[in-house]
């Protein structure tokens, strides 16, 4: 660390303010680390006490230097070189957060700020020891390398963000994407042919929605979800259609799109379900990823711009490209093939079959016979997906549940006097024992609870008085085929096939019947 020249020293008022800010921010960060067991305890364990102690000592050192500068006629100079080191600490702290912490947490930016502001303090204290131990030339080389690395990383991230502003590719999606942007990227266009059926005028995979007028006797249900609502089966086999067939006089609106989160469900509850006069709102909660994806888009105050895995494109883009390259050589599921007649085209018809239903279903025997299904993912890629979900949802220390429950509460608040219920959709590793055995073997060093997501969510729903149905027991009751699997999900895809949709449709019908009976 080179000796700062007097000409490079910061003005004394700025130096004093920097020391004051370092002391106050370090004290506040030490307190936050000490009391937040849910986040820092989960990621650092007992190490959080060491971090809190370090921050506390940093605060004391900052205040001590502040007092010393007022008493000494020639205090050590706070120089530009110290600010450069602070930049290095900022980039390093952001990188550590992105690599080692799965989700953004609002305590991380203040902690990073405290570490950055403490850097000049530490530099003032440690400069003599650094000069004695490290040759000046080596110090200058390290400074040059660190500065160029920081400049490269910052410019590369800004460049990717500039590219993302002009691209609609999901590769460049930021973790801060809101509902309207998500619909634009992942939702279906009105009239898009999906499995022979033309999406309605709102872009949802269903017939045209019709507002319930006063005096109507039909019972209107809004079913809201993600890719399970967007579906990978024909409309006639989707669980909402199955439910309607079981409950004459009930109209189930299928609302949702791929990649939707529980906060999007709350948005659609307010903007679609309630304005259409729904008698009941049902949230389709997929416990595979809805918990981990339920980060409130309005809660980060902009901090997640840098401190979030999915928002930092230098991290997200290479990992997404890698997955695409791995899967490019894999055959797609037969019912997802783009070679399907007219699949993806825009039809003048909306909310009805663009291709005769019988003709369509007859053309794809895999819809009836799971043995004819073609895998959507390679075995390795699929197992990686399932292991990631199991690690998040089956361990006590990996998941932040509060945003997930807040999203459901927000949806219920939007319902007002309208009843709301929940369907809990299990992940495939919870249903298929052979898959769970593979996941458990790969995560053998972790203590896993296969039903933890259901236990936590069901307990919360019961405390809140929200009716629900858990599909896991129903799915496990289905006898296994000779190969040992129940075949309720498409082969290595994580979504229901026709069999899974049939069971889910019956469960949804039972839930609606129960809610209606309780209201009478």
VEXVEXLO-510124 format. One line per field, with one value per residue (C-alpha): residue number from 1; chain; x, y, z. Coordinates in nm, 4 decimals, always signed. Layout:
BEGIN
n	c(NUM ...)
chain	c(A ...)
c1	c(X ...)
c2	c(Y ...)
c3	c(Z ...)
END
This chain:
BEGIN
n	c(1 2 3 4 5 6 7 8 9 10 11 12 13 14 15 16 17 18 19 20 21 22 23 24 25 26 27 28 29 30 31 32 33 34 35 36 37 38 39 40 41 42 43 44 45 46 47 48 49 50 51 52 53 54 55 56 57 58 59 60 61 62 63 64 65 66 67 68 69 70 71 72 73 74 75 76 77 78 79 80 81 82 83 84 85 86 87 88 89 90 91 92 93 94 95 96 97 98 99 100 101 102 103 104 105 106 107 108 109 110 111 112 113 114 115 116 117 118 119 120 121 122 123 124 125 126 127 128 129 130 131 132 133 134 135 136 137 138 139 140 141 142 143 144 145 146 147 148 149 150 151 152 153 154 155 156 157 158 159 160 161 162 163 164 165 166 167 168 169 170 171 172 173 174 175 176 177 178 179 180 181 182 183 184 185 186 187 188 189 190 191 192 193 194 195 196 197 198 199 200 201 202 203 204 205 206 207 208 209 210 211 212 213 214 215 216 217 218 219 220 221 222 223 224 225 226 227 228 229 230 231 232 233 234 235 236 237 238 239 240 241 242 243 244 245 246 247 248 249 250 251 252 253 254 255 256 257 258 259 260 261 262 263 264 265 266 267 268 269 270 271 272 273 274 275 276 277 278 279 280 281 282 283 284 285 286 287 288 289 290 291 292 293 294 295 296 297 298 299 300 301 302 303 304 305 306 307 308 309 310 311 312 313 314 315 316 317 318 319 320 321 322 323 324 325 326 327 328 329 330 331 332 333 334 335 336 337 338 339 340 341 342 343 344 345 346 347 348 349 350 351 352 353 354 355 356 357 358 359 360 361 362 363 364 365 366 367 368 369 370 371 372 373 374 375 376 377 378 379 380 381 382 383 384 385 386 387 388 389 390 391 392 393 394 395 396 397 398 399 400 401 402 403 404 405 406 407 408 409 410 411 412 413 414 415 416 417 418 419 420 421 422 423 424 425 426 427 428 429 430 431 432 433 434 435 436 437 438 439 440 441 442 443 444 445 446 447 448 449 450 451 452 453 454 455 456 457 458 459 460 461 462 463 464 465 466 467 468 469 470 471 472 473 474 475 476 477 478 479 480 481 482 483 484 485 486 487 488 489 490 491 492 493 494 495 496 497 498 499 500 501 502 503 504 505 506 507 508 509 510 511 512 513 514 515 516 517 518 519 520)
chain	c(A A A A A A A A A A A A A A A A A A A A A A A A A A A A A A A A A A A A A A A A A A A A A A A A A A A A A A A A A A A A A A A A A A A A A A A A A A A A A A A A A A A A A A A A A A A A A A A A A A A A A A A A A A A A A A A A A A A A A A A A A A A A A A A A A A A A A A A A A A A A A A A A A A A A A A A A A A A A A A A A A A A A A A A A A A A A A A A A A A A A A A A A A A A A A A A A A A A A A A A A A A A A A A A A A A A A A A A A A A A A A A A A A A A A A A A A A A A A A A A A A A A A A A A A A A A A A A A A A A A A A A A A A A A A A A A A A A A A A A A A A A A A A A A A A A A A A A A A A A A A A A A A A A A A A A A A A A A A A A A A A A A A A A A A A A A A A A A A A A A A A A A A A A A A A A A A A A A A A A A A A A A A A A A A A A A A A A A A A A A A A A A A A A A A A A A A A A A A A A A A A A A A A A A A A A A A A A A A A A A A A A A A A A A A A A A A A A A A A A A A A A A A A A A A A A A A A A A A A A A A A A A A A A A A A A A A A A A A A A A A A A A A A A A A A A A A A A A A A A A A A A A A A A A A A A A A A A A A A A A A)
c1	c(+0.0000 +0.1712 +0.2027 -0.0600 +0.0779 -0.0468 -0.1854 -0.3999 -0.5318 -0.9019 -1.0113 -1.0401 -1.4211 -1.4729 -1.2376 -1.4283 -1.7632 -1.6263 -1.5140 -1.8476 -2.0388 -1.8144 -1.8784 -2.2543 -2.3043 -2.0794 -2.2671 -2.6012 -2.4748 -2.3344 -2.6756 -2.8556 -2.6215 -2.6604 -3.0417 -3.1282 -3.0981 -3.3331 -3.0900 -2.7403 -2.7838 -2.8949 -2.5990 -2.3197 -2.4194 -2.2046 -1.9822 -2.2321 -2.1069 -1.7541 -1.8872 -2.0877 -1.7785 -1.5653 -1.8206 -1.8433 -1.4656 -1.4721 -1.7271 -1.5134 -1.2029 -1.3867 -1.5033 -1.1556 -0.9919 -1.2531 -1.1638 -0.7908 -0.8120 -0.9562 -0.6722 -0.3655 -0.2176 -0.1112 -0.3399 -0.2828 -0.4206 -0.7344 -0.6407 -0.7774 -0.5911 -0.8122 -1.1215 -0.9899 -0.9538 -1.3098 -1.4236 -1.2458 -1.4218 -1.7607 -1.7130 -1.5822 -1.8739 -2.1269 -1.9573 -1.9623 -2.3324 -2.4151 -2.2129 -2.3002 -2.6492 -2.9409 -3.1747 -3.1536 -3.1958 -3.2449 -2.9801 -2.7039 -2.6601 -2.6280 -2.3785 -2.1799 -2.1925 -2.0566 -1.7693 -1.6919 -1.6900 -1.4733 -1.2120 -1.0448 -1.0436 -0.8719 -0.6317 -0.5290 -0.4603 -0.2869 -0.0857 +0.2396 +0.2269 +0.1403 +0.4340 +0.6717 +0.5559 +0.4853 +0.7312 +0.6063 +0.6249 +0.4131 +0.1620 +0.1307 +0.0871 -0.1874 -0.3571 -0.3433 -0.4782 -0.7609 -0.8643 -0.8687 -1.0674 -1.3265 -1.3541 -1.3957 -1.6669 -1.8611 -1.8457 -1.9365 -2.2415 -2.3506 -2.2996 -2.5178 -2.7853 -2.7770 -2.8183 -3.1032 -3.2879 -3.3226 -3.3750 -3.6838 -3.4839 -3.5367 -3.1577 -3.1372 -3.4272 -3.3622 -3.4818 -3.6692 -3.9108 -4.2657 -4.5903 -4.6566 -4.3055 -4.3326 -4.6582 -4.4940 -4.2054 -4.3774 -4.7496 -4.9345 -5.0560 -5.4336 -5.5331 -5.2056 -5.2651 -5.1516 -5.2141 -5.4719 -5.6615 -5.6564 -5.5878 -5.8530 -5.8435 -5.6511 -5.3826 -5.4904 -5.5230 -5.9018 -6.2262 -6.3312 -6.3992 -6.7438 -6.8128 -7.0729 -7.3742 -7.6157 -7.8719 -7.6635 -7.6738 -7.3445 -7.0662 -6.7580 -6.4152 -6.0821 -5.7961 -5.4635 -5.1203 -4.7970 -4.6828 -4.9216 -5.1958 -5.0249 -5.0072 -4.8500 -5.1649 -5.4607 -5.7244 -5.9748 -5.7331 -5.6324 -5.7309 -5.9627 -6.1556 -6.1692 -6.3094 -6.5802 -6.6869 -6.7279 -6.9223 -7.2019 -7.2944 -6.9406 -6.7224 -6.3489 -6.1379 -5.7793 -5.5538 -5.1726 -4.8553 -4.5182 -4.2621 -4.5337 -4.4750 -4.7114 -4.6910 -4.8214 -5.1089 -5.1907 -5.1808 -5.4214 -5.6507 -5.6875 -5.6947 -5.8738 -6.0554 -6.2336 -6.3358 -6.4919 -6.7092 -6.5508 -6.7331 -6.4107 -6.0397 -5.8108 -5.4328 -5.2417 -4.9215 -4.6378 -4.4192 -4.1269 -4.0349 -4.3126 -4.1571 -3.8120 -3.9512 -4.1826 -3.9567 -4.1667 -4.0714 -4.1497 -3.9574 -3.5932 -3.5876 -3.3550 -3.0898 -3.1401 -3.0012 -2.6547 -2.7123 -2.9212 -2.8191 -3.0857 -3.0410 -2.6642 -2.6387 -2.2678 -2.3741 -2.7153 -2.6413 -2.3519 -2.5462 -2.8535 -2.6467 -2.4817 -2.8194 -2.9331 -2.6189 -2.6636 -3.0236 -2.9850 -2.9040 -3.1891 -3.5159 -3.8183 -4.1278 -4.3476 -4.6405 -4.4154 -4.2661 -4.2682 -4.3346 -4.6915 -4.9444 -5.0106 -4.8643 -4.7704 -4.9573 -5.2045 -5.5634 -5.8597 -6.0476 -6.0023 -6.0955 -6.1925 -6.0425 -5.8522 -5.7984 -6.0765 -6.0252 -6.0703 -5.8292 -5.5698 -5.5867 -5.5835 -5.2623 -5.0616 -5.0900 -4.8371 -5.1198 -5.2824 -4.9774 -4.6902 -4.4571 -4.4530 -4.3409 -4.0100 -3.8050 -3.7938 -3.4607 -3.1549 -3.1334 -2.8448 -3.0135 -3.3422 -3.1700 -2.9890 -3.3245 -3.4774 -3.1738 -3.1778 -3.5436 -3.4941 -3.2034 -3.4185 -3.7454 -3.6404 -3.3890 -3.4719 -3.1928 -3.2097 -3.5438 -3.6909 -4.0638 -4.1922 -4.2200 -4.4108 -4.6665 -4.6927 -4.7786 -5.0621 -5.1868 -5.1791 -5.3898 -5.6405 -5.6572 -5.7334 -6.0224 -6.2058 -6.5293 -6.4703 -6.3494 -6.0002 -5.8599 -5.5270 -5.4196 -5.0733 -4.8939 -4.6057 -4.2760 -4.2126 -3.9371 -4.2013 -4.4211 -4.1809 -3.9718 -3.7062 -3.6425 -3.6274 -3.3672 -3.1465 -3.1923 -3.1165 -2.8034 -2.6707 -2.7480 -2.6393 -2.4470 -2.7613 -3.0440 -3.3543 -3.7217 -3.9141 -4.2460 -4.1109 -4.2731 -4.6140 -4.5732 -4.4807 -4.7412 -5.0301 -4.9645 -4.9660 -5.2839 -5.4622 -5.3603 -5.4884 -5.8137 -5.7559 -5.9146 -5.6718 -5.6103 -5.2688 -5.2254 -4.9311 -5.1321 -5.3700 -5.0831 -4.9060 -5.2234 -5.2077 -5.0563 -4.7166 -4.6747 -4.4549 -4.1489 -4.2111 -4.3261 -4.6739 -4.6308 -4.8280 -4.5697 -4.4318 -4.1076 -3.8279 -4.0271 -4.1684 -4.5223 -4.8400 -4.9216 -5.2841 -5.2992 -5.1709 -5.4164 -5.7054 -5.6220 -5.5678 -5.9014 -6.0879 -5.9114 -6.0005 -6.3654 -6.3676 -6.2115 -6.4703 -6.7524 -6.6153 -6.5813 -6.9347 -7.0770 -6.8968 -7.0397 -7.4032)
c2	c(+0.0000 +0.3149 +0.6190 +0.8734 +1.2073 +1.5222 +1.6397 +1.3281 +1.3588 +1.4267 +1.7581 +1.7349 +1.7876 +1.4992 +1.2777 +1.3524 +1.2774 +0.9515 +0.8378 +0.9350 +0.7461 +0.4427 +0.4359 +0.4759 +0.2278 -0.0316 -0.0063 -0.0429 -0.3387 -0.5109 -0.4825 -0.6174 -0.9161 -0.9967 -0.9955 -1.1418 -1.5122 -1.6002 -1.4749 -1.4394 -1.7379 -1.9471 -1.8533 -1.7931 -1.9982 -1.9068 -1.7097 -1.4267 -1.3423 -1.3038 -1.0732 -0.8721 -0.8410 -0.7270 -0.4629 -0.3488 -0.3137 -0.1253 +0.1159 +0.1747 +0.2267 +0.4769 +0.6830 +0.6635 +0.7941 +1.0653 +1.1871 +1.1527 +1.3653 +1.6507 +1.6346 +1.5670 +1.8529 +1.6223 +1.3194 +1.0425 +1.1467 +0.9843 +0.9560 +0.8560 +0.5249 +0.4320 +0.5031 +0.2751 -0.0021 +0.0674 +0.0095 -0.3257 -0.4238 -0.3256 -0.5413 -0.8319 -0.8147 -0.8074 -1.1071 -1.3061 -1.2294 -1.3398 -1.6610 -1.7832 -1.6444 -1.7716 -1.4792 -1.1055 -0.9838 -0.6152 -0.6371 -0.7118 -0.3668 -0.1877 -0.4520 -0.4023 -0.0241 -0.0658 -0.2808 -0.0272 +0.2658 +0.0705 +0.0109 +0.3539 +0.3129 -0.0226 +0.1210 +0.4037 +0.1557 -0.1100 +0.1049 +0.0966 -0.2824 -0.3241 -0.1040 -0.3007 -0.6409 -0.5808 -0.4270 -0.1067 -0.2458 -0.5496 -0.3239 -0.1082 -0.4147 -0.5514 -0.2117 -0.1978 -0.5515 -0.4959 -0.1676 -0.3145 -0.6163 -0.3926 -0.1752 -0.4844 -0.6342 -0.3096 -0.2330 -0.5912 -0.5835 -0.2458 -0.3744 -0.6788 -0.4567 -0.2299 -0.5359 -0.6617 -0.3323 -0.4118 -0.7879 -0.9902 -1.3078 -1.4762 -1.5136 -1.1466 -1.1478 -0.9612 -1.0901 -0.7618 -0.8273 -0.7197 -0.8909 -0.6898 -0.7508 -1.1203 -1.1454 -0.9737 -1.2197 -1.5448 -1.4983 -1.6197 -1.3771 -1.3622 -1.6274 -1.8219 -2.1874 -2.4020 -2.7748 -2.7034 -2.4529 -2.0770 -1.8738 -1.6218 -1.2471 -1.1954 -1.4452 -1.7098 -2.0780 -2.0933 -1.9897 -1.6289 -1.4933 -1.3547 -1.1329 -1.2679 -1.0426 -0.9958 -1.2730 -1.5295 -1.8770 -2.0061 -2.0390 -1.8550 -1.9697 -1.8027 -2.0536 -1.8658 -2.0202 -2.0444 -2.2908 -2.5507 -2.3122 -2.2397 -2.6209 -2.8777 -3.0799 -3.0035 -2.7750 -3.0608 -3.2452 -2.9495 -2.9739 -2.6705 -2.8302 -3.1633 -2.9763 -2.8080 -3.1462 -3.2758 -2.9697 -2.8726 -2.5087 -2.4155 -2.2020 -2.2213 -1.9434 -2.0547 -1.7536 -1.7637 -1.7851 -1.9555 -1.8202 -1.6498 -1.6073 -1.5788 -1.1999 -1.2314 -1.4422 -1.1546 -0.9121 -1.1254 -1.1627 -0.7834 -0.7144 -1.0198 -1.2390 -0.9809 -0.7454 -1.0446 -1.1158 -1.4458 -1.6303 -1.8041 -1.7466 -2.0508 -2.0107 -2.2976 -2.3030 -2.5118 -2.5955 -2.6768 -2.3135 -2.0779 -2.0434 -1.9488 -1.7236 -1.5262 -1.2245 -0.9097 -0.6976 -0.3787 -0.4634 -0.4346 -0.0592 -0.1076 -0.2889 -0.6124 -0.4439 -0.5669 -0.7991 -1.0723 -1.3850 -1.3483 -0.9716 -0.9730 -1.0654 -1.1488 -1.4428 -1.5206 -1.5073 -1.7612 -2.0052 -1.9769 -2.0164 -2.3234 -2.4848 -2.4086 -2.5646 -2.8755 -2.9184 -2.8198 -3.1748 -3.3254 -3.4250 -3.2245 -3.3862 -3.5133 -3.2951 -2.9866 -3.0247 -2.7131 -2.9418 -2.9771 -2.8618 -2.4871 -2.4885 -2.1328 -1.9689 -1.6873 -1.7768 -1.5529 -1.7742 -1.6955 -1.9136 -2.2136 -2.5045 -2.4010 -2.7676 -3.0250 -3.1640 -3.5307 -3.5015 -3.3344 -3.5816 -3.8790 -3.7515 -3.7718 -4.1130 -4.0083 -3.8120 -4.1442 -4.3679 -4.2390 -4.5050 -4.3072 -3.9800 -3.8286 -3.6547 -3.2756 -3.2598 -3.4780 -3.6949 -3.4917 -3.1536 -3.2770 -3.4155 -3.0839 -2.9011 -3.1380 -3.1279 -2.7477 -2.7462 -3.0125 -2.8227 -2.5101 -2.6660 -2.9686 -2.8131 -2.5934 -2.3436 -2.2690 -2.0983 -1.7595 -1.8279 -1.4828 -1.3303 -1.6391 -1.6101 -1.2320 -1.2877 -1.5242 -1.2788 -0.9993 -1.2067 -1.2748 -0.9032 -0.8304 -1.0803 -0.8733 -1.0586 -1.3155 -1.6530 -1.7698 -2.1242 -2.2854 -2.5981 -2.7233 -2.8834 -3.1156 -3.1420 -3.4681 -3.5778 -3.5795 -3.8183 -4.0561 -4.2636 -4.3543 -3.9864 -3.9064 -4.1809 -4.0162 -3.6708 -3.8020 -3.9778 -3.6633 -3.4550 -3.7207 -3.4669 -3.2605 -3.3342 -3.3390 -3.3439 -3.4513 -3.2985 -2.9836 -2.7474 -2.9046 -2.9049 -2.5360 -2.4220 -2.6325 -2.5171 -2.1525 -2.1933 -2.3567 -2.0755 -1.8221 -2.0103 -2.0495 -2.3645 -2.5775 -2.9174 -3.0839 -3.2970 -3.4941 -3.7597 -3.7982 -3.8474 -4.0952 -4.3022 -4.3828 -4.7303 -4.7440 -4.8938 -5.2036 -4.9781 -4.8404 -4.4918 -4.3397 -4.1403 -3.8296 -3.5871 -3.5692 -3.7611 -3.5490 -3.2274 -3.1392 -3.0623 -3.2740 -3.5026 -3.5928 -3.8348 -3.5746 -3.3175 -3.5615 -3.6175 -3.2447 -3.1658 -3.4003 -3.2525 -2.9004 -3.0035 -3.1469 -2.8262 -2.6051 -2.8242 -2.8038 -2.4238 -2.3812 -2.6091 -2.4219 -2.0899 -2.2068)
c3	c(+0.0000 -0.1187 +0.1054 +0.0074 -0.0999 +0.0653 -0.2687 -0.2826 +0.0709 +0.1087 +0.2620 +0.6383 +0.6532 +0.4095 +0.6090 +0.9294 +0.7658 +0.6257 +0.9706 +1.1244 +0.8534 +0.8988 +1.2727 +1.2499 +0.9644 +1.1297 +1.4578 +1.2791 +1.0735 +1.3841 +1.5492 +1.2400 +1.2125 +1.5817 +1.5888 +1.2455 +1.3114 +1.0242 +0.7588 +0.9058 +1.1347 +0.8373 +0.6185 +0.8700 +1.1738 +1.4740 +1.2359 +1.2466 +1.5972 +1.4629 +1.1903 +1.4440 +1.6658 +1.3721 +1.2796 +1.6417 +1.6637 +1.3355 +1.4773 +1.7880 +1.5739 +1.3543 +1.6516 +1.8100 +1.4927 +1.4693 +1.8186 +1.7485 +1.4342 +1.6381 +1.8913 +1.6764 +1.4733 +1.1868 +1.1730 +0.9162 +0.5772 +0.4389 +0.0727 -0.2647 -0.2472 +0.0470 -0.1598 -0.4328 -0.1796 -0.0671 -0.4270 -0.4285 -0.1067 -0.2521 -0.5624 -0.3540 -0.1090 -0.3929 -0.5557 -0.2311 -0.1833 -0.5366 -0.5189 -0.1704 -0.0951 -0.3027 -0.2554 -0.2087 +0.1495 +0.2395 +0.5152 +0.2652 +0.1019 +0.4410 +0.5495 +0.2310 +0.2828 +0.6352 +0.5084 +0.2358 +0.4782 +0.7217 +0.4554 +0.4846 +0.8624 +0.8350 +0.5772 +0.8103 +1.0890 +0.8802 +0.6366 +0.8419 +0.8768 +0.5072 +0.3977 +0.6165 +0.4897 +0.1178 -0.1318 -0.2886 -0.6427 -0.5515 -0.3814 -0.6936 -0.9173 -0.6883 -0.6918 -1.0735 -1.1186 -0.8709 -1.0320 -1.3831 -1.2643 -1.0998 -1.4107 -1.6298 -1.4078 -1.3780 -1.7508 -1.8432 -1.6164 -1.7538 -2.1081 -2.0460 -1.8923 -2.1966 -2.4182 -2.1978 -2.2468 -2.6200 -2.5935 -2.5048 -2.4517 -2.1102 -2.0977 -1.9978 -1.7534 -1.4299 -1.0933 -1.0517 -1.3413 -1.2580 -1.3512 -1.6673 -1.7980 -1.7091 -1.9030 -2.1996 -2.1966 -2.1041 -2.1555 -2.4629 -2.7243 -2.7735 -3.0270 -2.9947 -3.0783 -2.7877 -2.8242 -3.0888 -2.8707 -2.9345 -2.6194 -2.5219 -2.5796 -2.2549 -2.3559 -2.1037 -2.1937 -2.1644 -2.3246 -2.3247 -1.9768 -1.9081 -1.6106 -1.3704 -1.3696 -1.0763 -1.0615 -1.2519 -1.1021 -1.2382 -0.9810 -1.1057 -0.9889 -1.0720 -1.0742 -1.0726 -1.1242 -1.3222 -1.5905 -1.4470 -1.5615 -1.8942 -1.9174 -2.1448 -2.2143 -2.4427 -2.2952 -2.2687 -2.0360 -1.8187 -1.4532 -1.4698 -1.7575 -1.5719 -1.2707 -1.4809 -1.6186 -1.2623 -1.1404 -1.3816 -1.3412 -1.2323 -1.4579 -1.3766 -1.5316 -1.5955 -1.5263 -1.5349 -1.7386 -1.7230 -1.4737 -1.2662 -0.8924 -0.5930 -0.6220 -0.9782 -0.8404 -0.6060 -0.9014 -1.1088 -0.8081 -0.8001 -1.1745 -1.3183 -1.0665 -0.8539 -1.1406 -1.3207 -1.0169 -0.9111 -0.6329 -0.5305 -0.5964 -0.5915 -0.5939 -0.7519 -0.5426 -0.6839 -0.3864 -0.6152 -0.6806 -0.5658 -0.2205 -0.3452 -0.6205 -0.3908 -0.3486 -0.3184 -0.6247 -0.4312 -0.1143 -0.2162 -0.2695 -0.5643 -0.3615 -0.5533 -0.8637 -0.7637 -0.4697 -0.6290 -0.8181 -1.0833 -1.1232 -1.1717 -1.5371 -1.5208 -1.3061 -1.4540 -1.8294 -1.8358 -1.6183 -1.8433 -2.1603 -2.0092 -1.9450 -2.2992 -2.4474 -2.2346 -2.3455 -2.7105 -2.8162 -2.6131 -2.7846 -2.6800 -2.5352 -2.8162 -2.7133 -2.6923 -3.0381 -3.2536 -3.5484 -3.4266 -3.6866 -3.6447 -3.2908 -3.1918 -3.4783 -3.4100 -3.4916 -3.5585 -3.3166 -2.9484 -2.6573 -2.8699 -3.0608 -3.3720 -3.4579 -3.4010 -3.0505 -3.1423 -3.4328 -3.2136 -2.9254 -3.1625 -3.3208 -2.9973 -2.8291 -2.5611 -2.4021 -2.3136 -2.2792 -2.0589 -2.1995 -2.5259 -2.3650 -2.4707 -2.2004 -2.2005 -2.0120 -2.0011 -1.6922 -1.5511 -1.6093 -1.4641 -1.1552 -1.1097 -1.1134 -0.8601 -0.6308 -0.6306 -0.5318 -0.2663 -0.1157 -0.0862 +0.0258 +0.2313 +0.4706 +0.7666 +0.7016 +0.3264 +0.2745 +0.3581 +0.3970 +0.4943 +0.1422 +0.0273 +0.3051 +0.2542 -0.1120 -0.0218 +0.2423 -0.0157 -0.2552 +0.0227 +0.1055 -0.2607 -0.2401 +0.0179 +0.0980 -0.1767 -0.0389 -0.1302 -0.1256 -0.2143 -0.4034 -0.3025 -0.5966 -0.4983 -0.6787 -0.8589 -0.6189 -0.3451 -0.5444 -0.7177 -0.4769 -0.7334 -0.8067 -0.4356 -0.3909 -0.6548 -0.5012 -0.1515 -0.2739 -0.4397 -0.1293 +0.1171 +0.3264 +0.3927 +0.6345 +0.4147 +0.5130 +0.2050 +0.3198 +0.4872 +0.2346 +0.2944 +0.6729 +0.6862 +0.4335 +0.5648 +0.9217 +0.8100 +0.6012 +0.8951 +1.1302 +0.8785 +0.8223 +0.4460 +0.2933 +0.0943 -0.0574 -0.0560 -0.3692 -0.2278 -0.0345 -0.3311 -0.5762 -0.3504 -0.3213 -0.6917 -0.7394 -0.9035 -1.2496 -1.3010 -1.3354 -0.9839 -1.0914 -1.0819 -1.4061 -1.3117 -1.4562 -1.8079 -1.8409 -1.6888 -1.7232 -1.3699 -1.5041 -1.4916 -1.7791 -1.8564 -1.5602 -1.3158 -1.4502 -1.4060 -1.0391 -0.9794 -1.1473 -0.9142 -0.6113 -0.7254 -0.7653 -0.4127 -0.2743 -0.4479 -0.3190 +0.0349 +0.0244 -0.1122 +0.1543 +0.4326 +0.3121 +0.3217)
END
